[in-house]
């Protein structure tokens, strides 16, 4: 709170301070674009080249601004940055985007340019000094020019083949990081909890007890699967991505898979709850088969046979054990 109180208002800045703020902003943006380029260079070299070009553009504008500052105010540039000015558009640290896809990074870069342009245009409209208005208008035009240059670079460097390669790489990474561990978790949660839940249901015919067993089995399996997935592979050599993300995907989907047929037992009537649980199990198993076909390219009939047959066997085991 104290930090926000002591931030300067833009309207209180002198023309020299506005120019210094523009210089520091260009320096920050160049660093951010180089960070994006470094992050993307291994898997998306063509997109990395785009951000290298944008960083070079920021460097060029910084040199122009420095030359203008020297001409008008001398060599000493006041130390003023975005965080010193209230209402100035913020930049997200590169590390916040480290695990995001290439399209999200491009979107963030476009938002950076739009926010900068909008800020300078608004600031120009609020000042009465002609020179300051001209300066802010020039900065707004420069930011708009950055976006145009980025689009030109993207059209030049990312042809159909490069875009196709990057899309395949992005899809593969999505499957490895999210779909594969999530699908494994959903299968484990849906199938492995069938026996304890339905064994308890038919042994006790008590819906509340069945729900508690199902809840415990689902949450316990989710925690176990999540930690196992995260600890089994750090992703450095396999390229499967962040172990935290994979652990979350596996753990959450394992829990969801078990809770799907445990939640119906919140219904007090045993046979109503059981028939709804039967229907949920059917939907879960077919959903797993569909995901396998869509993302893992497994033929649907083969996936359905494997999942439904395995689920039916575990389900039957639970019913037989509970009925005995």
C-alpha positions in Angstrom: 0.0 0.0 0.0 2.8 2.5 0.9 4.4 1.7 -2.5 1.3 2.7 -4.4 0.9 5.9 -2.4 4.4 7.1 -3.4 4.1 6.4 -7.1 4.2 9.4 -9.3 1.2 10.5 -11.4 1.8 10.7 -15.1 0.5 14.2 -15.4 3.1 15.3 -12.8 6.0 14.1 -14.9 8.2 16.6 -16.8 9.0 16.2 -20.5 12.5 14.9 -19.5 11.0 12.3 -17.2 8.5 11.2 -19.9 11.3 10.7 -22.3 13.4 8.9 -19.6 10.4 6.7 -18.9 10.1 5.8 -22.6 13.8 4.9 -22.7 13.5 2.6 -19.8 10.3 1.0 -21.2 12.1 0.3 -24.5 14.9 -1.3 -22.6 12.5 -3.5 -20.7 10.6 -4.6 -23.7 13.8 -5.5 -25.6 14.8 -7.7 -22.7 11.3 -9.4 -22.6 11.4 -10.1 -26.3 14.9 -11.6 -26.1 13.6 -13.7 -23.2 10.8 -15.0 -25.4 13.2 -15.7 -28.2 15.5 -17.6 -25.8 12.6 -19.6 -24.5 11.3 -20.6 -27.9 14.6 -21.1 -29.7 14.9 -24.8 -29.3 11.3 -25.9 -30.2 10.2 -22.9 -32.3 13.2 -21.3 -34.0 11.1 -19.4 -36.5 9.0 -17.7 -33.8 12.3 -17.0 -31.9 13.5 -15.2 -34.9 10.4 -13.0 -34.8 11.1 -11.9 -31.3 14.8 -11.4 -32.0 13.6 -8.9 -34.7 11.2 -7.2 -32.3 13.9 -6.8 -29.8 16.1 -5.2 -32.4 13.3 -2.8 -33.2 13.1 -1.8 -29.5 16.8 -1.3 -29.4 16.6 1.0 -32.4 13.8 3.1 -30.8 15.8 3.3 -27.6 18.7 4.7 -29.5 16.5 7.3 -31.2 15.0 8.3 -27.8 18.5 8.5 -26.3 19.6 10.8 -29.1 16.5 13.0 -28.6 17.1 13.1 -24.9 20.8 14.1 -25.3 19.7 16.8 -27.8 17.1 18.3 -25.5 18.3 17.6 -21.9 21.9 16.4 -22.0 23.5 13.1 -21.2 22.0 12.4 -17.7 18.9 10.3 -18.0 16.7 10.4 -14.8 16.0 7.0 -13.3 12.3 6.4 -13.7 10.6 3.1 -14.6 7.1 1.8 -15.1 6.7 0.8 -11.5 7.4 4.4 -10.4 4.4 5.8 -12.3 0.7 5.2 -11.2 -1.4 3.8 -14.0 1.4 2.9 -16.3 0.9 -0.3 -18.2 2.7 -3.2 -16.5 4.7 -6.0 -18.1 4.5 -9.6 -17.0 7.9 -11.1 -16.0 9.1 -13.7 -18.6 9.2 -16.4 -15.9 5.4 -16.2 -15.6 5.2 -17.4 -19.2 7.9 -20.0 -19.1 5.5 -23.0 -19.4 3.0 -21.4 -21.8 2.6 -22.3 -25.5 4.0 -20.3 -28.4 0.6 -18.8 -29.3 0.1 -17.5 -25.7 3.5 -15.8 -25.9 2.6 -14.2 -29.2 -0.7 -13.0 -27.7 1.2 -11.5 -24.7 3.6 -9.7 -27.1 0.7 -8.3 -29.1 -1.0 -7.1 -25.9 2.2 -5.4 -24.8 2.3 -3.3 -28.0 -1.4 -2.5 -27.8 -1.2 -1.5 -24.1 1.8 0.8 -24.8 0.1 2.4 -27.8 -3.2 3.0 -25.8 -1.3 4.4 -22.9 0.7 6.9 -24.9 -2.4 8.0 -26.9 -4.4 8.6 -23.7 -1.5 10.5 -22.2 -1.1 12.6 -25.3 -4.8 13.5 -25.2 -4.5 14.7 -21.6 -1.6 17.1 -22.0 -1.8 20.7 -23.2 1.9 21.2 -24.0 2.4 20.9 -27.7 5.9 19.4 -27.5 4.8 16.8 -24.9 1.7 16.0 -27.0 4.0 15.5 -30.0 6.4 13.3 -28.1 3.6 11.1 -26.8 2.0 10.9 -30.2 5.3 9.8 -31.7 5.7 7.1 -29.0 2.2 5.8 -29.7 3.0 5.7 -33.4 6.2 3.8 -32.6 4.3 1.2 -30.6 1.8 0.7 -33.4 4.8 0.4 -35.8 6.2 -2.3 -33.6 3.0 -4.3 -34.0 3.0 -3.8 -37.8 6.7 -4.9 -37.9 5.9 -8.0 -35.8 3.1 -8.9 -38.2 5.5 -8.4 -41.2 8.2 -10.5 -39.6 5.6 -13.2 -38.8 4.3 -13.3 -42.3 7.8 -13.5 -43.7 9.3 -16.0 -41.4 6.3 -18.3 -40.6 5.2 -19.8 -43.9 2.7 -22.7 -44.1 5.4 -25.3 -43.5 6.9 -23.5 -40.4 3.4 -22.9 -39.0 2.5 -26.5 -39.6 5.7 -27.7 -37.8 5.1 -25.4 -34.9 1.5 -26.5 -34.6 2.5 -30.2 -34.5 5.2 -29.4 -31.9 2.7 -27.5 -29.8 0.1 -30.3 -30.1 2.6 -32.9 -29.2 3.7 -30.9 -26.1 0.1 -30.5 -25.0 -0.6 -34.2 -25.4 2.6 -35.2 -23.4 2.1 -32.6 -20.6 -1.6 -32.6 -20.1 -3.5 -35.3 -22.1 -1.4 -38.3 -21.5 -1.0 -38.0 -17.7 -4.6 -36.8 -17.4 -5.9 -39.8 -19.4 -3.8 -42.2 -17.3 -5.3 -40.6 -14.2 -8.9 -40.7 -15.5 -8.5 -44.4 -16.4 -7.0 -45.2 -13.0 -9.6 -43.3 -11.1 -12.5 -44.6 -13.1 -11.5 -48.2 -13.2 -9.6 -48.8 -10.0 -12.3 -47.4 -7.8 -15.1 -49.5 -9.3 -14.4 -52.5 -7.1 -14.2 -50.8 -3.7 -17.2 -48.6 -4.4 -19.5 -51.2 -5.7 -18.3 -53.9 -3.3 -19.2 -51.5 -0.4 -22.5 -50.6 -2.1 -23.7 -54.2 -2.4 -22.2 -55.3 0.9 -23.8 -52.6 3.0 -26.6 -51.1 0.8 -25.8 -47.9 2.8 -25.4 -45.0 0.4 -23.6 -42.7 2.8 -21.0 -45.3 3.7 -20.6 -46.1 0.0 -20.0 -42.4 -0.7 -17.4 -42.0 2.0 -15.5 -45.1 0.7 -15.7 -43.7 -2.8 -14.5 -40.3 -1.7 -11.6 -41.7 0.3 -10.6 -44.0 -2.6 -10.8 -41.2 -5.2 -8.9 -38.6 -3.2 -6.3 -41.1 -2.0 -5.8 -42.4 -5.6 -5.6 -38.8 -6.9 -2.9 -37.8 -4.4 -0.9 -41.0 -5.1 -1.1 -40.7 -8.9 -0.3 -37.0 -8.8 2.9 -37.5 -6.7 3.9 -40.5 -8.7 3.6 -38.8 -12.0 5.4 -35.7 -10.8 8.2 -37.7 -9.2 8.7 -40.2 -12.0 10.0 -37.8 -14.7 11.4 -34.3 -14.4 10.7 -33.8 -18.1 14.2 -32.7 -19.0 15.2 -35.7 -21.1 11.8 -37.0 -22.1 10.4 -33.6 -23.2 7.1 -34.3 -21.4 7.0 -30.9 -19.9 6.6 -29.6 -16.3 6.4 -32.3 -13.7 4.1 -30.1 -11.7 1.6 -29.7 -14.5 1.7 -33.4 -15.3 1.2 -34.2 -11.6 -1.8 -31.9 -11.4 -3.3 -33.3 -14.5 -2.9 -36.9 -13.4 -4.0 -36.2 -9.8 -7.1 -34.2 -10.6 -8.3 -36.5 -13.3 -7.8 -39.6 -11.1 -9.9 -37.9 -8.4 -12.6 -36.9 -11.0 -12.7 -40.4 -12.4 -13.4 -41.9 -9.0 -15.8 -39.2 -7.8 -18.0 -39.6 -10.9 -19.6 -42.8 -9.7 -19.2 -42.0 -6.0 -21.3 -38.8 -6.0 -24.5 -40.6 -7.0 -24.4 -42.3 -3.5 -25.3 -38.9 -2.0 -28.8 -39.9 -3.0 -30.4 -41.7 0.0 -32.3 -44.3 -2.1 -29.8 -47.2 -2.7 -31.2 -48.5 -6.1 -31.6 -45.0 -7.5 -28.1 -44.1 -6.6 -26.8 -47.4 -7.9 -28.5 -47.1 -11.3 -27.2 -43.5 -11.7 -23.7 -44.7 -10.8 -24.1 -47.5 -13.5 -24.9 -44.8 -16.1 -22.0 -42.6 -15.0 -19.6 -45.5 -15.2 -20.8 -46.2 -18.8 -20.3 -42.6 -19.8 -16.8 -42.4 -18.1 -15.6 -45.5 -20.0 -16.8 -44.2 -23.4 -15.3 -40.8 -22.7 -11.9 -42.5 -22.1 -12.2 -44.3 -25.3 -13.1 -41.1 -27.2 -10.1 -39.2 -25.7 -7.8 -42.1 -26.7 -9.1 -41.9 -30.2 -8.9 -38.1 -30.5 -5.5 -37.4 -28.9 -3.7 -40.8 -28.8 -4.8 -41.9 -32.3 -6.1 -45.2 -31.0 -8.8 -46.7 -33.2 -12.1 -46.1 -31.4 -13.4 -49.7 -31.4 -10.1 -51.0 -30.0 -10.0 -48.4 -27.4 -13.6 -49.0 -26.4 -13.1 -52.7 -26.2 -10.0 -52.4 -24.0 -11.5 -49.8 -21.7 -15.1 -51.2 -21.5 -13.9 -54.8 -21.1 -11.4 -53.9 -18.4 -14.0 -51.7 -16.6 -16.6 -54.4 -16.8 -14.3 -57.0 -15.3 -13.4 -54.7 -12.3 -17.1 -53.7 -11.9 -18.2 -57.3 -11.9 -15.5 -58.2 -9.4 -16.7 -55.4 -7.0 -20.4 -56.5 -7.3 -19.5 -60.2 -6.8 -17.4 -59.4 -3.8 -20.0 -57.1 -2.3 -22.8 -59.5 -2.9 -21.0 -62.4 -1.3 
